[in-house]
Amino acid sequence: MRTQMNGYVVPDDDAETYRFFGFGVVSPKDVRQAIADNPAGETLTLEVNSGGGNMFAGYEIYTILKAATIPTEVEIQSLAGSAMSVAAIGADVVRASPVAQFMIHLPSLHTEGDSTEHKRSLAALNSFKASVLNAYELKCAGKKTRSELDAMLCAETWLPVQDAIAAGFVDEVLYDDEGVIAAQAVMCAQTGIRALATAGGLPDIAELRARRAAMEPGKPPENTPQDSGDALALAKAKLALLKNM
């Protein structure tokens, strides 16, 4: 069975609200459901195009795939970045398109407050990085050391598919029957390039919930617009969101 694991990586509790406003997201619940729906005896193939998102949701997807009792594989069709770079390597096999990119960078936090608060954030970030490195080290064993992976994280490293294979993140190149690309081991990864790679590209979930509640007074959160008036309100809300992004 094939299913998509595209868009921002978000927690289960936030996914439905983002989808209401038209944002493409993937949550751990989606992966659990895909595993449950997969026909017996078949491999579950997850098609990936995601710049990342919520770190802990990415960790959860990674663990769900690791614990799956069915064969799983990931096909990176365009990008597996940030939180998705962790989630994707939980699959048994990782394949990637010749045009795919694999991106890794340090976790980030927004901190306000005094020096004690910032020290707490720094300690947390170091812990988060250690968790990421645990997953990378297991996947890249024999190809990259932990210290090398740490350096790649700090540099924000972009990997074309041949470099992702050389590092150990990707197992196979799609459509490369002759092994031309897979045989290339020269590292030419780009560094220092900033891109939309985290959930920072999404509006705040609390703001979205408040807007949705205002659009649907008296309706439960799971309802969606039913008539032309509601559709117009939704269109206006989406326009307002775009102006604020």
C-alpha positions in Angstrom: 0.0 0.0 0.0 1.2 3.5 -0.7 0.3 6.6 1.3 1.6 10.2 1.5 3.6 11.6 4.4 3.7 15.2 3.0 3.6 18.7 4.4 4.4 20.0 7.8 5.0 17.5 10.7 2.6 18.4 13.5 1.2 16.9 16.7 -2.0 14.9 16.4 -4.0 17.5 18.4 -3.1 20.3 15.9 -3.5 18.4 12.6 -7.2 18.8 12.1 -7.2 22.5 12.7 -4.4 23.1 10.2 -6.2 21.0 7.6 -9.4 23.0 8.2 -7.5 26.1 7.0 -6.1 24.3 4.0 -2.5 23.5 5.2 -1.0 20.2 4.2 0.3 18.4 7.3 1.2 14.9 8.6 0.9 13.7 12.2 1.8 10.5 14.0 -1.8 9.4 14.0 -1.7 9.4 10.2 1.2 7.0 10.2 -0.5 4.8 12.8 -3.6 4.6 10.7 -1.7 3.8 7.5 0.0 0.9 9.3 -3.3 -0.3 10.6 -4.9 -0.1 7.1 -2.0 -1.8 5.3 -3.1 -5.1 3.7 -1.6 -8.2 5.3 1.6 -9.3 3.6 2.2 -6.0 1.8 4.9 -3.4 2.3 3.7 0.1 3.4 5.3 2.7 1.2 5.3 6.3 2.5 5.8 9.0 -0.1 7.7 11.9 1.5 7.9 15.6 0.6 8.3 17.6 3.8 10.5 20.4 5.1 9.9 19.3 8.7 8.0 20.8 11.5 7.4 19.7 15.1 10.4 17.9 16.5 8.6 15.7 19.0 6.0 14.7 16.4 8.9 13.7 14.1 10.4 11.7 16.9 7.1 9.9 17.4 6.7 9.0 13.7 10.3 7.6 13.8 9.4 5.4 16.8 6.1 4.3 15.3 7.9 3.1 12.1 10.6 1.4 14.1 8.0 -0.5 16.1 5.9 -1.4 13.0 5.4 -5.2 12.6 5.0 -4.8 8.8 7.6 -4.0 6.2 7.9 -0.2 5.7 9.7 1.9 3.2 10.0 5.6 2.6 10.3 7.2 -0.8 11.7 10.7 -0.7 10.2 12.3 -3.7 11.5 15.8 -3.2 12.6 16.8 0.4 13.0 15.1 3.7 14.2 17.9 6.0 14.5 18.8 9.6 12.0 16.8 11.7 11.1 14.7 8.7 14.8 13.7 8.3 14.4 11.9 11.7 10.9 10.6 11.0 11.8 9.1 7.6 14.7 7.0 8.7 12.5 5.1 11.0 11.4 3.0 8.0 13.1 -0.3 7.2 14.3 1.1 3.8 14.7 4.6 2.6 14.7 5.3 -1.1 15.0 8.7 -2.8 14.4 10.2 -6.2 17.4 11.4 -8.1 16.2 15.0 -7.6 15.5 14.6 -3.8 17.2 16.5 -1.1 17.9 15.4 2.5 18.5 18.3 5.0 19.6 18.2 8.6 20.1 21.1 11.0 20.1 21.8 14.8 16.8 21.9 16.7 15.6 25.4 17.6 13.6 27.1 20.4 12.2 30.5 21.0 13.1 31.8 24.5 12.0 34.8 26.4 13.1 35.8 29.8 16.2 36.2 31.9 19.6 34.5 31.7 18.3 31.5 33.7 15.5 30.9 31.1 18.0 31.0 28.2 20.3 28.6 30.0 17.4 26.2 30.4 16.7 26.5 26.7 20.4 25.8 25.9 20.3 22.7 28.1 17.1 21.5 26.4 18.5 22.2 22.9 21.6 20.1 23.7 19.4 17.3 24.9 17.3 17.6 21.7 20.4 17.4 19.6 21.5 14.3 21.4 18.2 12.6 20.6 18.5 13.5 16.9 22.1 12.2 16.8 21.0 8.9 18.4 18.7 8.3 15.4 21.2 9.4 12.8 24.0 7.4 14.3 21.9 4.2 14.3 21.0 4.8 10.6 24.5 5.9 9.5 26.5 3.3 11.4 29.7 2.5 9.5 29.5 5.5 7.2 29.5 8.5 9.5 30.7 8.9 13.1 28.6 10.7 15.7 31.1 13.6 15.7 30.8 13.9 11.9 27.0 13.9 12.1 27.2 16.5 14.9 29.3 18.7 12.6 26.8 18.3 9.8 24.0 19.3 12.1 25.8 22.4 13.2 26.5 23.4 9.6 22.9 22.9 8.4 23.7 20.4 5.7 21.8 19.8 2.4 22.5 16.5 0.8 21.7 15.5 -2.8 20.7 11.9 -3.1 24.2 10.5 -3.8 25.6 12.3 -0.7 22.7 11.1 1.4 23.6 7.5 0.4 27.3 8.1 1.1 26.3 9.4 4.6 24.0 6.5 5.2 20.7 8.3 5.4 19.3 6.8 2.1 19.6 3.2 1.0 18.7 3.3 -2.7 18.2 5.7 -5.5 14.9 5.4 -7.4 15.0 4.9 -11.2 18.8 4.4 -11.1 18.8 0.9 -12.5 22.4 1.2 -13.7 23.7 2.5 -10.3 25.1 5.6 -12.0 24.1 8.1 -9.2 24.4 5.6 -6.4 28.1 5.1 -7.3 28.9 8.8 -6.8 30.4 9.2 -3.4 31.8 12.7 -3.7 30.4 14.9 -1.0 29.1 18.2 -2.5 26.5 19.1 0.2 25.5 22.7 0.4 25.8 24.4 3.8 24.6 27.6 5.3 21.5 27.7 3.1 18.4 28.8 5.1 15.1 27.4 3.9 11.5 26.8 5.1 12.4 23.7 7.2 10.4 23.9 10.4 6.9 24.6 11.6 7.8 28.3 11.7 6.1 28.4 8.3 2.7 27.6 9.9 0.6 30.1 11.8 0.3 29.6 15.5 -2.2 26.9 16.3 -3.8 28.8 19.1 -4.5 31.7 16.7 -6.0 29.3 14.2 -8.3 27.7 16.8 -9.5 31.1 17.9 -10.3 32.1 14.3 -12.1 28.9 13.7 -14.2 29.3 16.8 -15.1 32.8 15.7 -16.1 31.4 12.3 -18.2 28.6 13.7 -20.0 29.9 16.8 -21.7 27.1 18.6 -20.3 24.4 16.4 -18.0 21.6 17.5 -14.3 21.9 16.3 -14.6 18.9 13.9 -17.3 20.6 11.8 -16.4 22.2 8.5 -18.2 25.0 6.5 -21.4 23.7 4.9 -23.0 26.7 3.0 -21.8 29.5 0.8 -21.6 31.9 3.8 -19.3 29.7 5.7 -17.2 29.1 2.6 -16.9 32.9 2.1 -15.8 33.2 5.8 -13.2 30.5 5.3 -11.8 32.2 2.2 -11.5 35.5 4.1 -9.8 33.8 7.0 -7.3 32.1 4.6 -6.5 35.5 3.0 -5.9 37.0 6.4 -3.6 34.2 7.3 -1.6 34.7 4.1 -1.2 38.3 4.8 0.2 37.6 8.3 2.7 34.9 7.2 
